[in-house]
Amino acid sequence: MSKLDREEQEILTAFESGSLKRSDDINNQLVRHREAAEAQFKKDARINIRLASRDVRALQARALREGIPYQTLVASVLHKFVDGQLVEKTAD
């Protein structure tokens, strides 16, 4: 498990001690969070790109192994890249 910051540790301690209480407004909060999550992941733009056939076949094969559509795999890789979760390897 990764190291928790102070706020995360306080939350964990409160949870483990049973002192956390459910919000009185839980239903409205759930609706707001659900709407925010849907808006965050809404796919509302289309792009067209040209790729080498070999690369497309490799993407399709990889997606098949992962059990997802290849377009979903491509979108995931692009999202991770722009979000900074994918970084280029440097030669050592």
Backbone as a chain_set.jsonl record, in Angstrom:
{"seq": "MSKLDREEQEILTAFESGSLKRSDDINNQLVRHREAAEAQFKKDARINIRLASRDVRALQARALREGIPYQTLVASVLHKFVDGQLVEKTAD", "coords": {"N": [[0.837, -1.179, 0.0], [0.478, 2.258, -0.744], [2.069, 5.149, 0.72], [0.171, 7.121, 2.893], [-1.094, 10.479, 2.833], [-1.439, 13.154, 5.266], [-4.18, 13.949, 5.442], [-5.476, 11.771, 4.192], [-4.76, 9.755, 5.986], [-6.11, 10.61, 8.286], [-8.749, 10.276, 7.445], [-8.807, 7.488, 7.042], [-8.309, 6.617, 9.665], [-10.585, 7.629, 10.974], [-12.54, 6.151, 9.637], [-11.847, 3.505, 10.349], [-12.268, 3.656, 13.097], [-14.939, 3.904, 13.234], [-16.167, 6.33, 13.359], [-17.033, 7.817, 11.233], [-19.787, 9.305, 9.616], [-22.675, 8.877, 7.615], [-23.658, 11.202, 5.171], [-26.429, 13.43, 5.516], [-27.483, 14.241, 3.177], [-27.084, 12.333, 1.215], [-28.205, 11.147, -1.131], [-28.513, 13.278, -2.991], [-25.841, 14.025, -3.197], [-24.732, 11.715, -4.339], [-25.979, 11.746, -6.854], [-24.905, 14.143, -7.906], [-22.147, 13.491, -7.971], [-22.187, 11.307, -9.704], [-23.098, 12.54, -12.067], [-20.945, 14.285, -12.498], [-18.88, 12.446, -12.944], [-19.793, 11.191, -15.278], [-19.731, 13.363, -17.042], [-17.006, 13.855, -17.079], [-15.948, 11.648, -18.415], [-17.209, 11.605, -20.815], [-17.394, 11.005, -24.205], [-17.001, 13.15, -26.644], [-15.859, 14.041, -28.938], [-14.54, 13.45, -32.165], [-11.884, 11.935, -33.946], [-9.835, 11.505, -36.836], [-7.268, 9.48, -37.926], [-4.318, 8.466, -39.683], [-2.761, 5.382, -39.768], [-0.098, 3.0, -39.868], [-0.77, -0.103, -41.406], [0.286, -2.342, -40.164], [0.627, -1.437, -37.539], [-2.042, -1.01, -36.797], [-3.033, -3.63, -36.904], [-1.473, -4.737, -34.871], [-2.42, -3.252, -32.697], [-5.08, -4.143, -32.668], [-4.68, -6.863, -32.096], [-3.509, -6.687, -29.566], [-5.588, -5.477, -28.139], [-7.484, -7.492, -28.335], [-6.278, -9.461, -26.771], [-6.469, -8.128, -24.343], [-9.148, -8.036, -24.07], [-10.851, -6.003, -24.912], [-12.419, -3.539, -27.093], [-10.499, -2.365, -29.925], [-10.539, 0.378, -30.455], [-11.195, 1.433, -28.004], [-8.927, 0.762, -26.565], [-7.01, 2.366, -27.908], [-8.044, 4.93, -27.336], [-7.764, 4.889, -24.555], [-4.962, 4.718, -24.232], [-4.187, 7.155, -25.406], [-5.513, 8.94, -23.669], [-4.195, 8.392, -21.227], [-1.645, 9.244, -21.943], [-1.949, 12.063, -22.429], [-2.713, 12.772, -19.919], [-0.459, 12.473, -18.494], [0.25, 10.039, -17.465], [1.515, 8.181, -18.987], [4.789, 7.858, -19.938], [7.676, 8.522, -21.895], [10.184, 6.086, -22.324], [13.512, 6.41, -21.262], [16.802, 6.014, -22.54], [19.183, 4.2, -20.743]], "CA": [[0.0, 0.0, 0.0], [1.278, 3.474, -0.805], [2.058, 5.984, 1.912], [-0.951, 8.053, 2.93], [-0.789, 11.807, 3.351], [-2.081, 13.411, 6.56], [-5.633, 13.943, 5.286], [-5.888, 10.393, 3.926], [-4.606, 8.995, 7.227], [-7.213, 11.012, 9.161], [-9.961, 9.63, 6.933], [-8.689, 6.059, 7.345], [-8.462, 6.456, 11.116], [-12.0, 7.848, 11.292], [-13.283, 4.998, 9.111], [-11.558, 2.332, 11.163], [-12.832, 3.825, 14.441], [-16.395, 3.926, 13.133], [-16.69, 7.673, 13.64], [-17.572, 8.446, 10.028], [-21.233, 9.242, 9.514], [-23.215, 9.113, 6.28], [-24.242, 12.521, 4.995], [-27.889, 13.482, 5.449], [-27.822, 14.59, 1.799], [-26.334, 11.344, 0.434], [-28.774, 10.917, -2.46], [-28.146, 14.399, -3.86], [-24.4, 13.955, -3.44], [-24.499, 10.635, -5.29], [-26.399, 12.233, -8.165], [-23.901, 15.122, -8.36], [-20.899, 12.79, -8.289], [-22.44, 10.502, -10.899], [-23.133, 13.472, -13.203], [-19.586, 14.774, -12.722], [-18.109, 11.35, -13.534], [-20.244, 11.02, -16.66], [-19.228, 14.493, -17.823], [-15.555, 13.705, -17.205], [-15.579, 10.592, -19.338], [-18.035, 11.681, -22.01], [-16.628, 11.078, -25.446], [-17.793, 14.05, -27.469], [-15.077, 14.496, -30.086], [-14.1, 12.371, -33.048], [-10.699, 12.249, -34.732], [-9.428, 10.532, -37.851], [-5.815, 9.458, -38.094], [-3.799, 7.402, -40.539], [-1.742, 4.568, -39.122], [0.402, 1.88, -40.659], [-1.599, -1.309, -41.245], [0.955, -3.201, -39.182], [0.319, -0.91, -36.209], [-3.459, -1.272, -36.53], [-3.15, -5.062, -36.593], [-0.878, -4.943, -33.546], [-3.383, -2.702, -31.732], [-6.219, -5.05, -32.609], [-4.241, -8.08, -31.402], [-3.328, -6.346, -28.144], [-6.923, -5.26, -27.583], [-8.105, -8.809, -28.224], [-5.693, -10.086, -25.566], [-6.98, -7.396, -23.176], [-10.591, -8.247, -24.012], [-11.557, -4.741, -25.139], [-12.347, -3.082, -28.483], [-9.224, -1.688, -30.146], [-10.727, 1.824, -30.356], [-11.145, 1.733, -26.576], [-7.517, 0.703, -26.202], [-6.353, 3.566, -28.435], [-8.518, 6.076, -26.545], [-7.167, 4.783, -23.226], [-3.543, 5.072, -24.339], [-4.111, 8.602, -25.629], [-5.907, 9.617, -22.427], [-3.104, 8.258, -20.256], [-0.529, 10.076, -22.385], [-2.204, 13.49, -22.193], [-2.864, 12.952, -18.484], [0.864, 12.348, -17.884], [0.442, 8.717, -16.874], [2.432, 7.46, -19.876], [5.983, 8.641, -20.203], [8.625, 7.866, -22.787], [11.352, 5.493, -21.673], [14.792, 6.994, -21.665], [17.898, 5.044, -22.594], [20.087, 4.323, -19.577]], "C": [[0.879, 1.238, 0.0], [1.127, 4.276, 0.484], [0.92, 6.989, 1.82], [-0.488, 9.419, 3.409], [-1.611, 12.022, 4.635], [-3.609, 13.335, 6.466], [-6.161, 12.525, 5.048], [-5.808, 9.536, 5.19], [-5.721, 9.332, 8.21], [-8.514, 10.339, 8.738], [-9.945, 8.142, 7.268], [-8.9, 5.796, 8.83], [-9.92, 6.617, 11.523], [-12.846, 6.672, 10.822], [-13.102, 3.787, 10.009], [-12.144, 2.431, 12.574], [-14.353, 3.848, 14.426], [-17.0, 5.293, 13.372], [-17.173, 8.417, 12.4], [-19.078, 8.257, 9.992], [-21.65, 9.55, 8.095], [-23.865, 10.489, 6.243], [-25.765, 12.427, 4.961], [-28.36, 13.687, 4.015], [-27.189, 13.599, 0.811], [-26.886, 11.16, -0.975], [-28.421, 12.034, -3.432], [-26.651, 14.39, -4.175], [-24.073, 12.862, -4.448], [-24.874, 11.059, -6.701], [-25.366, 13.206, -8.725], [-22.6, 14.45, -8.765], [-21.045, 11.948, -9.557], [-22.435, 11.386, -12.149], [-21.732, 13.989, -13.527], [-18.725, 13.704, -13.383], [-18.502, 11.138, -14.989], [-19.718, 12.135, -17.549], [-17.73, 14.366, -18.073], [-15.179, 12.724, -18.296], [-16.419, 10.567, -20.61], [-17.139, 11.831, -23.235], [-17.438, 11.911, -26.424], [-17.018, 14.612, -28.658], [-14.591, 13.281, -30.874], [-12.849, 12.853, -33.782], [-10.486, 11.153, -35.765], [-7.923, 10.624, -38.001], [-5.441, 8.317, -39.028], [-2.674, 6.708, -39.783], [-1.275, 3.498, -40.093], [-0.476, 0.656, -40.369], [-1.025, -2.234, -40.194], [0.625, -2.749, -37.757], [-1.139, -1.166, -35.834], [-3.657, -2.741, -36.162], [-2.577, -5.369, -35.205], [-1.802, -4.405, -32.444], [-4.575, -3.638, -31.561], [-5.87, -6.326, -31.856], [-4.097, -7.822, -29.907], [-4.675, -6.166, -27.461], [-7.652, -6.585, -27.39], [-7.586, -9.542, -26.991], [-6.233, -9.443, -24.29], [-8.489, -7.575, -23.012], [-11.407, -6.975, -24.168], [-11.501, -4.383, -26.62], [-11.063, -2.275, -28.717], [-9.367, -0.171, -30.084], [-10.67, 2.268, -28.89], [-9.705, 1.722, -26.082], [-6.782, 1.959, -26.661], [-6.753, 4.791, -27.617], [-7.894, 6.072, -25.158], [-5.698, 5.194, -23.242], [-3.385, 6.579, -24.529], [-4.467, 9.383, -24.364], [-4.784, 9.563, -21.396], [-1.916, 9.13, -20.638], [-0.777, 11.55, -22.062], [-2.368, 13.797, -20.713], [-1.528, 12.807, -17.742], [1.128, 11.005, -17.248], [1.34, 7.837, -17.722], [3.623, 8.37, -20.161], [6.917, 7.828, -21.098], [9.785, 7.318, -21.994], [12.595, 6.198, -22.173], [15.853, 5.91, -21.64], [18.817, 5.262, -21.399], [21.521, 4.258, -19.991]], "O": [[1.912, 1.268, 0.669], [0.17, 4.093, 1.236], [0.73, 7.631, 0.787], [0.385, 9.526, 4.269], [-2.388, 11.152, 5.029], [-4.254, 12.724, 7.318], [-7.17, 12.127, 5.631], [-6.675, 8.698, 5.438], [-6.227, 8.445, 8.897], [-9.288, 9.886, 9.582], [-10.949, 7.595, 7.724], [-9.596, 4.851, 9.203], [-10.435, 5.836, 12.324], [-13.762, 6.243, 11.523], [-14.069, 3.126, 10.385], [-12.479, 1.413, 13.18], [-14.988, 3.816, 15.48], [-18.209, 5.414, 13.566], [-17.672, 9.537, 12.509], [-19.585, 7.178, 10.301], [-21.042, 10.395, 7.437], [-24.545, 10.885, 7.189], [-26.322, 11.461, 4.44], [-29.494, 13.35, 3.673], [-26.806, 13.981, -0.294], [-26.112, 11.029, -1.924], [-28.066, 11.765, -4.579], [-26.246, 14.711, -5.292], [-23.227, 13.059, -5.321], [-24.148, 10.756, -7.648], [-24.991, 13.106, -9.894], [-22.012, 14.799, -9.789], [-20.132, 11.889, -10.38], [-21.842, 11.027, -13.166], [-21.373, 14.118, -14.697], [-17.932, 14.005, -14.275], [-17.638, 10.929, -15.84], [-19.304, 11.887, -18.681], [-17.24, 14.724, -19.144], [-14.206, 12.936, -19.021], [-16.346, 9.617, -21.39], [-16.248, 12.679, -23.277], [-18.438, 11.445, -26.97], [-17.471, 15.553, -29.309], [-14.278, 12.233, -30.31], [-12.756, 14.012, -34.186], [-10.911, 10.013, -35.577], [-7.37, 11.709, -38.18], [-6.165, 7.328, -39.143], [-1.771, 7.345, -39.239], [-1.989, 3.142, -41.03], [-0.869, 0.417, -39.227], [-1.766, -2.841, -39.42], [0.374, -3.574, -36.879], [-1.438, -1.501, -34.688], [-4.372, -3.053, -35.21], [-3.14, -6.169, -34.459], [-1.949, -5.025, -31.391], [-5.02, -3.891, -30.442], [-6.673, -6.82, -31.065], [-4.512, -8.638, -29.084], [-4.884, -6.642, -26.344], [-8.356, -6.774, -26.398], [-8.354, -10.166, -26.258], [-6.43, -10.119, -23.28], [-9.041, -7.299, -21.947], [-12.51, -6.865, -23.634], [-10.626, -4.871, -27.336], [-10.593, -1.582, -27.814], [-8.419, 0.514, -29.7], [-10.16, 3.344, -28.579], [-9.308, 2.568, -25.28], [-6.02, 2.549, -25.896], [-5.901, 5.598, -27.247], [-7.533, 7.127, -24.637], [-5.245, 5.931, -22.366], [-2.543, 7.205, -23.885], [-3.807, 10.366, -24.027], [-4.461, 10.571, -20.767], [-1.252, 9.694, -19.769], [0.086, 12.212, -21.486], [-2.187, 14.938, -20.288], [-1.462, 12.991, -16.527], [2.133, 10.839, -16.556], [1.875, 6.844, -17.227], [3.458, 9.517, -20.576], [6.932, 6.598, -21.05], [10.314, 7.984, -21.104], [12.712, 6.537, -23.351], [15.805, 4.998, -20.815], [19.18, 6.397, -21.09], [22.412, 4.344, -19.146]]}, "num_chains": 1, "name": "protein.A"}
